[in-house]
Amino acid sequence: MKKYILFAGVSFYFLTFMAIVGVAWIDIEESPDFHFVTNVITGERVRVFNYSELSAFREMEWAQTLRYPMAAADKAEKEAERKPLNDKLAAWGQYQGSLYNVSLEGEKIVNAPNVERGQEEYKSAACWHCHSQFVRPFEYENRRWGPTAQIGEASFESPHFFATRRVGPDLLREGGLRPDDWHYAHFFNPRFTVPQSIMAPFGGMSHFYVPLAGARRTEIQREVAEKFAADPKRANAQNSGDAELTMFPFLAEVAEEYKDEAWVIYKGRSGQTDQDINATSSPVIRVAPRPTQATIDLVAYVQSRGVNIGTTSELVQKFGGWKNGSDDTEVEAALKFFRKKGFAAGNWRQQPAVTKPTGEPDYVFAPAVSLVLEKVVGGKQLSATEQDYLLDVDTARFRLRAWRQSVKRGADMFGKKCIGCHGGLEDNSYANERYTDYLVLSTDSEFLEVSNPRFHQVGNGFGPAAKFLVPEPRNLTLNAPMGEKGAARHDVGYTTIYKYHSNTRSDLPLPRDLFHQIRNGMMPSSMPAWPFLQDSEVWDLVNFVMFIGHNKTGRAAAKGDGLSEAEIENSVKDFYSLTAVRASFSNIQSIPAVPKKDEAGNAVTIAMLERRGEELYKKKRNIKNKDGSEAASQCMDCHGSEGDSWAGKRMDIMNKMGVPARNFWQGNFKLGSSADDIFLTLVNGVAGTPMNPQNANQAWSDLDAWALTYYVRKMARMGVTRIEGK
């Protein structure tokens, strides 16, 4: 009897397998008029784009990068004004094109990322055997991956990649979830970005990556640095304009020179403070294994998954205007529209409002506090500044023990999720299931001691994935890397500057700020959101991040300068300085309520806030300075008159940061998309970037700050659902 049951089971599995494969390879010919999906935000029924159209989108993106994208319908009147900027942008476009094997020959884009070719690579690499493209209609699936699959999205596919197994995650909603550079690091070795991944690496296959030995990569890195230093015009630019005019032509030259060997990637200017990062500070240029056209196409295909779910009829109409435009005005209007829409951003995926923790566990605190609790447990005398942490001995002992256990759990989680980017994993190493097998928590809790030498750089911001990523991951150790004779090095991209603060930007972030950054990520950088981690797991990571935030370099330098322990305590800002920790809690930025009335006594409504915000943004309404004078806001200078980041200072910002200013229409904000977080961004700025605190010199009223906040959110909403005007 058993053999018949076994035979029936095997037969059923075989027939099911053959049925799935058979159906997948049937090419169902159907009129394109019937290929529709429903916009999950508006409920609108819209036509699905096929592969040829998606590939044309990619070509359109490169067209506006390689041409003069600031040109407009009135370009003849402003040509003299625009030409210098367009020349700089053209140099930037040539450099970007050299990275991706893309060039412009007449009106034709050569070797643009192609979705159709990428589908063939996906099929030939057998990715579909493990990765489903069928998001299930379950709450957990939707929360983690996105809206449930719709039949129209697969109408053009042949075969339909619904998968025969489900070893890997669903990919139907992958488009725009992470930037391209994350995917290049992931395909090279999946363990770089997902340390526990069982996916096979592509880096050893010449079809996908140009072979590059580690020694040769180091040699190219040195050669590029020497080439830059050898040209005084490039290396000794005395102002921002000189730096802009010379950096990207230089990068295009070296990228072309090494295009058969490696990627030469520009990460921006480096520095350890906001003031250090400027157009004449040291450039950060990395060398990484170069992806072939096959990998570029494969990433283009992956990034196309799920973008149809959020398209609108207006997008289809504008696409037709670009593809079939009969005059320059229509084409320019379409390109302007697409710059706002951001096809690669995943139009259905608007970043949700920030998840705020309801409270902090009593075992979450900085190491500086743990040192005080150790003194309490040991019966030692506390100083005047330590009296705030005076507890009875049993409570102090309990919280100290819970904190140590939390730090160790956080180390385990860090090893499973974070070491490939933030440091602690060698190129050829794999994460151990229990990362703390390699780590020993020292008995005096001073710092992390490493029992295995290969993990001595845990958290330093330069894991094996970092060389692909722009911007590079955060240096969580807060150490300023040292150069010759103990001088701090500034030619490093993995900065020690934390960007998100609910206090002043000069302070250490609060534990809840770290919780925010881990939970919500830093879109659209490669720092992903972790919405499916439990709150307790995120708090464990927060404790571990603070635990490794020990600026040993800065303390050693201060000690070498002859500073006393008390002076070092007051001058070095890390999580082991009680002075710095106390200051971070005392300088919390208050968020005022939205005013009920304006200056004239009129009721404040959302519509009024948006109108007033647009006037402020577009310099039609002035703001009072602290000295009593009036001046216009500076928003347009960086973010552009349309809020799409195409502005006069675009090249200056890219030269400093390696990336442009925020495009509001894409709906993704690095510090969170809630009204509170946009307000904080306006008031505090973003540390380590040209986004300065707007209230530094100008006396922003609460009404004006909220008005601009609501106008920015309006642009974000329209970018996700629709875009008005041309």
N, C-alpha and C positions, 0 to 999 in steps of 0.2 A: 504493500500500500504506500509505503514511504517513497518508493522510487517513482510511483506515478505522480505523487504530490510534487516531488522534486522536478520531475519532467515537466509537469504542468506549469510550475513556477518559472522554470528557465524558459519555456516556450513563450509564456506570457511576457516575460521581460524582453525576449528577443523580438517578438512581434511589435511590442510597444516601441522599442528602439527603432525598428525599421519604419514604423509608421511616422514617428517624429522626424526621422531623417528624410523620408519620402515627402512628407508635407512641406518640410523646410526647403526642399529643392524644387518644388513646383513653382513655376513662374506664372503667377496669376495676372493675366493681362486685364487691366481694368482702366476705365476712363479716368484721367487725372481729376475730373470734376468731382469724383466720389471720395477723394482722399482728404478727409477733414479730421480735425481734432477740436476739442472745446477748450478755449482759454480758461485756465483754472481760476483766474482772477476776475475776469469780466463775464464769463459764461458765454462768450461769443464763439460761434462756429467759424473756424478759419481753415483755409486750405493748407495742406502740408507741403513743404518744400521737398523736392526730390534731391538726389545726390548731385546732379549737375548744378542745380540752383545753389545748394550749400557750398559747392566748390567755387561757384561764382562769387559768393559772399566772401570767401577767403581771398579771392583775387581782388575784390573791391577793397578789402582791408589793406592789402599791400599797396594797392594803387594810391590810396591817400597817404600812405607812409612814404612812398618813393617819389611822388609828385610834390607839388607845392601846395600843401593842404590848407594853408591860410588864405589862399586866393578865394575871392568871392565875386558876386555878380558885379560889384562896383570896383573890381580890381584895376581897371584902367585909370580910375581917378586916384587910387591909392598905391599905384605900382611902386613909385619911388619910396613910399613909406614901408611897404611890405617886402621889398626885394631883399634887404639885409637879413630879415628874419627868415624868409623863404630859403635863402642860400644856406643858412645854418640848419634849417629843418631838412633840406635836401641832403646835407652831409650826414645828418643823423639817420635819414632813411637809407642811404647807401650802406652805412655801417650795419643797420638792422638787416638789410637785404643780404649782406655778405655772411651774416651768421646763418641764415636759413637757405642759402643757395638761391636767393631770389634776386632778379634784376629786372630792369625796365628797358625793353627794346621797342622804341616807338610807343605805341599804345598797348603793347602786349606785355603781360607779366610772365616772366619765364620762371618755371619751376616753383610756382606758388604752391603752398600746401594744398593737396588735393584730396577731398573726402572720398571720391570714388576709388582712387588708388589705395587710400588708407583702408577701405573696406576689404579690398583684395588682400592686403597685408594681414588684416585681422583674421580673415578666413584661412589664409595659408599658414599662419602661425598657430592655428588651432586654438585661438583664444576662446572661441565660442564653446569649446568642450567644457570649460570650467566656469565661465562667466555668463550668467543669465542676463538677458535684456528684457526682463518681464517682471517689473515691480509688482509684487502681490498686493491685493486689496486688504491689507491688515494694518491696524493702527501703528504698530511698531515699525513696520516696513515703511509706511508713508512718512513717519516722523524722522526716520534715519535717512531714507533715500530720496523721498519726494513723492509727488502725486502718482496714483496708480496708472499703469500703462493704458493707452488707448489704441484701438485697432488701426486707426489711420496712420499712426506713426510708423508702422511696419509695412504699409501698403506697397512702398516702392522697393522693399528689400527682397532680394533673391540670392541666396536663401534667407529665410527668417532665422535670425540668431537667437532662438529661444533657449538654447543649451540643452544638452542631454544630462548634464550633471550640474550641481550647484556648489562647487568647491570654493569659487571666488565670489565676491559680492556682485550684486546687480549693477549693471553699467548703463541702464537706459536713462538714468538721470545724472550721468557723470559730467555732461557738458557744462563747462563753466564753474563746476564745483571747486576746482583747483586750477591754478595757472599752468601754462605750458611747461615752465621750467620744472615744476614739481613732477610732471609726467616724464620728462627726460631723465631726471634722477631716478625715478621709480623704475622705468624700463631698463635702465642700465643695471641696477641691482635693486629689486623691490625691498630688500631688507634695509636699504639706506633710508627709506621713508616710512616703511612699515616693518619694524624690526622682527616681528613674529611671522612675517609672510612666508608662505610655502611656494610662492610663484617663482618660476625659473628666471634667472637673470638673462638679459639680452646683451649685456655689455661684452661678452666674450664672442659674439657672432659678428663678423665683419659686415654682414648684410645690414646690420642695424647700427653699428658704431664703428668708426674708424679706429683700428687698434692703436693704442697709445700707452707706451710703457711709463711707469711712474718716474723713472730717471729722466726720460725725454720730456715729460710734462714739466718737471722742475727746471730743466734746461731752457725750455721755451719761455717759462715764466721769467727767468733771469734775463734772457735775450730781449724780451719785450720791455722790461724795466730799463735795460741799458739803452735801447733805442729811444725810449722816451727821454731819458736823462741826457742823451747826446745832442738833442736839438734844443737850443736855448729858446727858440721861438715858442716851442710847445711847453717845455718844462718851466720856463720862467715867465709865464703869462702874468702881467702885473694887474690885470683887472678882469672882471667877469667877461667882458666882450672878447678879449683876446683868448681867454680859455675856451669860450664857446666856439670860436672860429677855428681853433686848432685841434681840440680833443677828438671830435668825431671823424674828421678826415684822417687823423693819425690812426684811430681805431680801424677805420675802413681799410687802410693800407696794410696794417699788420694782420687783420683778419683775412685779407686776400692772400697775403704772403703765406700764411699757415693753414689755408683752407683745406689742404689735402692731408693735414695731420691732426689739427686740434681746433677747438673752439676757443677764441679769445674773447672773454666776457667782461664788459665794463660794469662795475657795481656802484659807481658813484664816488664822491669824495669822502675821505675819512676824517674822523676826529672823535675826541672823547667828550666834547661839550658842544652845545649849540653853536658857540662862537667859532669853534675849530672847523666846522663844516661849511666851506665856502668854495667858490669857483677856483681858487688858487691853492687850496690845500692838496695834500697828496692824493692822487687817483688810486683807486683799487681796481686792479685788472687781474682776473683769474684765468687760468687755462684749464679746460676740462675736455674729456673725450668728446669728439664731434659726432653728433647723430647724423646718419645718412639720410638721403631723401626718403627712404622707406620709413624711417622712424618719424620724420617730420610729417609724412602723410598719415601714418598710423595715429599720431597724436591729434591731427586734424579730424580724423574720423571719430575718435573717442570724444573730442570736444564738441562734436555735432550731436551727440546723443542727448535727446531731451529738449533741444532748443525749440522744437516745433510746438511744444505744449504751451508756450507763452507768447506765441506770435499773434499778431493782430492783422485785420484787413488792411490797416494803414501801412503796415510793414510790407505786405504783399504788393500794395499799390506803389509804394515808393521804390521797391525793388524793380518793378516793371518800368518805372520812370528812369531808373539808372541804366537798366539793361537796354531799353529801347529809346532812350532819350534822343531827341532830334536836335537839341541845342545845348550849349554850355550851361545855360541857366538851370535847365531841368536836371542835368547831371550834377551840377554843384549843389542844388537843393537836396538831391538824394544823398550825396556824400555827407552833407551837413547833418542830415537826418540820421545816417548810419553811425556817424561819430558819436552822436548822443545815445543811440540805441545800444551800441556795444554788443554785437552778435555773440562774441566770444564769452560774454559774461553770463549767459544762461538767463534768458529774459523772463522765465517764469519764476526764477528764484530770487525773491527779494529778501534781504537779510532781515530776520525777525527782530522785534524789539528785544533788548538785552534781558537775559534771565538774571534777576537779582537774587542773591542768597537772602533767605529770610532772617538769618542770624549766623553768627560764627560760633563754632564749638569752642569750649573753654580750653581745649588743648591746641588751638591754632594761635601761634605767636612766633615772633622772631627769635633767633638764637640768643640775642642780647638779653631777652627776658628769661630764657632758660638759665643763663649764667647767674641771674639774680636769684632765681628759685633754688639753684644749687647752694647758694650762700645761705638761703633761709633754711634749707634742709640740713646744712652743715652747722647751723647755729652761729654763723658769722655776722658781724655788724654790717648793717646796710648804710650806704651813704645817703645824703639828703635827697638826691635825685632818684634813688632806688626805693624810697619809702612807699611810693605809690603801688609797688608790687609786693608789699608785705602781706603774707598770708600765714595762717597757722601751719605748722610743720606738716601735718597729715595731708592737708589740701595741697600744699606745694609739692609734696612727694608724689601724690596721685597725679597731678597735672603734668609733672615732669616725666613720669613714667609713660603716661598716655601720649605725650608729645614725642618721646623717643620712638615709641611703637609706630606713631603716625609717620615720622620721618623715614623709618625703614620701609613701611608700606609704600610711601611715596617714591623711594628709591627703586623698588620693584616696578612700580607703574612707569617711572621714568625710563627704565631699561626696556620696557615693552613697547613704549610709544614714542620716545623723544630723542634717544641717543643718536640716531642716524643723522639728524639735522643739528641738534644742539651740542653734539660732541660726546665722546665716550665709546665710540665704536670704530675700529679700524676698517679700512676699505675691504679687507678680505675676512672680516670677522662676522660672526652672527650673534645676535642677542641670545643670552642664556635665558631659559624659562624663568629662573629666579636670579635676577640681576644682582641681588645682594650677596650671592655666592662669591662675587668678585670685590665686594665692598665691605669694609669693616667700620662700623660706627665707633669712633674713639670714645673711651670711657669718660673723658673729661669734656666731650661734646664740643671741642674747639672747631674741628673741621673734619671733612671726609678724608679718611685715610684709605689708600688704595693698596690692596694686597697683590693685585696683578698689574704690572707696569703698563700694559696696553690700554688701561682705562685711566691713565693719569690726567687726561684732559677732559674729564666728564664735565659737561655743561659749559665749555668754553666757547660755544657758538660755531665751531668749525668741524662738524661731523662730516662724513664722506659725501653726504648729499649737498653740503653747503656750496661746493664749488660750482654747482649748476644753478643755484638759486639767487634771484635778484628781487628784493634785498636779501642779504644774508641773515641767518638766524641770530637771535639775541645771545650775547655773551652773558650767561646767567651768573658767572662767578664774580662779576663786577671787577675783575682784574684788568688793568690796562697793560697789554702786552709790552714787554720791555725790549729795548734795542741795545745798541752799544753803550757802554759805561752807565748802564742803569736808566737811560732816558726812555720815557714812554714812547712807544711806536704809534704812529698815526697812519700808517699805510695798511691798515686792517679794516675790513668791512664789517666784521661781526662786532657791532658796537655794544657798549655797556649801558647805553641810554634806554631807560624804559619810557615808552611813548604814552601809555594810558595812565592818567592820574585823576583821582577825585579830590586830590589836594593840589597844592602848587607844584608846578613841573620841576622845581628844583629839589623837591623832597623825594624820599623813597616812596614807592607805591605802597599802598595799604594792602593787607591780605585780601580784602574784598576786590581790590583792583587786579591783583594776580588771578583771583577766581574768575573775574570777568574775562581776562585775556585768554585763559585756558578754556573756559566754557564756550566762548563765542568766537575764538580765533581772531585773526587780524586780516580780514578780507580787504583787498584781493591778493594779499601776499600768500606765501606758501604755508603760513601758520594756520592749520585747519581748526575748525570748531569741533568741540567734543560734546555734543548735546546728549549723547547716550551714556556718558559716564555718570555714576551716581554722585550726589553732592559730596558724600564722604570721601570718595576717591579723588575728587577735585581738590578738596581741602588737604588731603595727604600730599598731593603734588605741590600745593601752595607751601606747605611746611618744608618740603624737600628743596623747592626753589629758593626759599629764604635761607635754608641751611647751607647751600653751596654759595650763597651770595656773600662771600668773604673776600674783600679786596686786599689780599695779602701783598700784592705789588705796591699799592698805594701806602699801606702801613709800613712796609719795609723802607720805601723812599722817605716817608716822613720821619721814621726813626733815624735814617741816615743823615737827615738834615738837622738832627739834634733835638727834635721835639720830644717833650716829655709825654708820658702815657696819657695824662689828662689832655694835653694839647692834641695828641693824635686822636683821642676819643672825640674831640670837638671838630676836628678838621676832616676826618675820613668818613664818608657816608656809605656805610654798608649795613647789612642786617645784624652785624655784631657790635654796632655802636648804639648804645642805649640813648645817647643824645639824639642821633639821627632818627631812631625809631620813635622817640617821644615827639620830636618835631613833626614827623609825618602825620601824627594823629591830631596835633594842635592846629594844623593849617588846612583842615578840610574845607574845600570850596563849597559854599552854600549855594543852593539852586533856588532862586526866588520863585514865587508863584507868578503865573501870567497875570499882568495887571487887568483889572476889571474895566477901567476907563482910560482913555487917552488924555492928552493934555487939555483938550477942549471939552472934556467931560462926556465924550461919546462912548458908547458901549464897545468893548473890544470883542470882535468875532474872529473866527479863523480866516474868513475871506478878507477881512480888513488887515489882519496880520500878514497874510500872503501878499497883498497889494503893497503894503508899506515895506515889507522885506524886499520886494522886487525893486522898489524905488531906491532903497538903500544900496542894494547890490549893484544896480546899474547907474549909480552916482547921480540920481535925480533928487536925492535928499541927503543933506549933509549931516555929519555927526559932530557933536561938540568935543573939542580937545580939552584936556585937563587944564590948559591955561586960559580957557574961555573962548578961544577962536573956534572956527568951524572948518571941517575938511570932509572930503568924500572918503568912503570906505575903499579899501585896496583889494577887495575880493576879485573883481574882474581882471586885475592885472595877472593873476596866477591861474584862476579857474576859467577865465574867458567870459566874454559877454553873454554867451549862451549856457555857461555852466558845464561845458563839455571838455574842459581842460586845454582847449586850443586858444592860447592867449599869448600876449607879447613876451611874457617871461617863461614860456614853456621850455625853451632851450636852456635857459639859465637853471631852471629847476632840474631838468634831466641831467644837466652837467654836474650838478651837486649831488643828486640822489640816485641817478641811474634810471629813474621812473618819473613820469609827469605828475602834476597835481591831480587831485581827485576829480573824476568825472561824476557829477552828482546824479546824472540821469540813469546810471547803471544800478542805483539802489543799494550799493554796497559801501559801507563806511568802516574804516579800519578801527575806529574807537566805538562803534555801535551806532545803530540807526534810530534808537529811541530819541524822543525830543530832548530828554535830559542829557543824553550823551552828546548830541550835536551842540547843545548849549554849552556843555563843558569844553568841547573842542574849540568853540568860538572864544570862550573866556580864557582858557588855559593854553590854547594852541596845541601843537603836537611836538613834543620834545625831539630834538635831533633832526628837525626838518625846517624848511623855510616858513612853515605855518606858525607864526609868532602869536603870542597872546594879544588879542585884539584890544584889550582894555589896558595895555601897557602905556600907551600915550593918549588914547582917546577915552573920553568919559562916556562909554556906552550906557544908555539907560536900560533898565530892565525891559521896557517895551520894545526898544530897538533891537536888543539882543534876541528876544523871543520872536520878533517879526522876521528877522533874517533866518532864524532856526526854522520857522514854519515855511518860508519860501524855499529853502534848501530841501525840506521834506516834500514839498509840492513837486519840485523837479524830479526827485527820486520816484515818486508815485507815478508821474506821467511817463517816466522812462521805462517803467515796468509794464504799465497797462497800455499807454498810448503816448504819443508825442504831438503836441499841438503846434500849429504854425510850421513855417519852413525855415 
